Every structure is written in structure tokens, then in C-alpha cells.
Amino acid sequence: MKKTAEKGAVVISGAGRDQGEYLAVVGANADRVFVCNGRDRPLARPKAKNPVHLTVTGKSLPSEAMRGNKALKKALARVRAEEEADRIGQSSDL
């Protein structure tokens, strides 16, 4: 992870069982970032990840998306769809 992720930032896991997953940052300390996706990792049980294994997407979620697991899942699915649409759009322009 290049820059420090703030609460609500969307990141992509680069290592571990959740590799490739879009996750939302819910907290951080000196050496760990705590992330959730609302499904496997609900807001009540965040996963501690090494920041080196995360890629910041540059997008962040509004506070409404962080109010519950269902809202978080929907918001992350929307971000993932936008990112994939951008990738497809860029590759077809080549």
C-alpha cells in the first residue's frame, strides 16, 4: 500500500485467502490496517492486514455505506463494477 488508507477507503487485497477482494478500511494502527467486506468479514469482526499487502484504489465510501454489512456489500460491489468497467473501457481503446 503506497499511502496511508483512511477510514472508508477502498483497497484491494494482494495476498492471502482474500486476494483480489475489494475491502473497506475501518481502522488502522501503527503496523496493521483493519478491513471488512460485509460478507466474510463483517463490520463486527474486521481482518487485520499488513498494509504492504493492500492496494489503495483511490476511492472511498460515504459514511452511509459503513453503517451496516448489507450497505457495505452493495457499496463495494458498485466500486468493483466501476473499476472493471473502467478497465474494459481502457483496454478496448488500444
Buried (B, 14 or more C-beta within 10 A) or exposed (E): BEEEBEBBBBBBBBEEEBEEBBBBBBBBEEEBBBBBBBEEBBBEEBBEBEBEBBEBBEBBBEEEBBEEBEBBBEBBBBBBEEBEEEEEEEEEEE
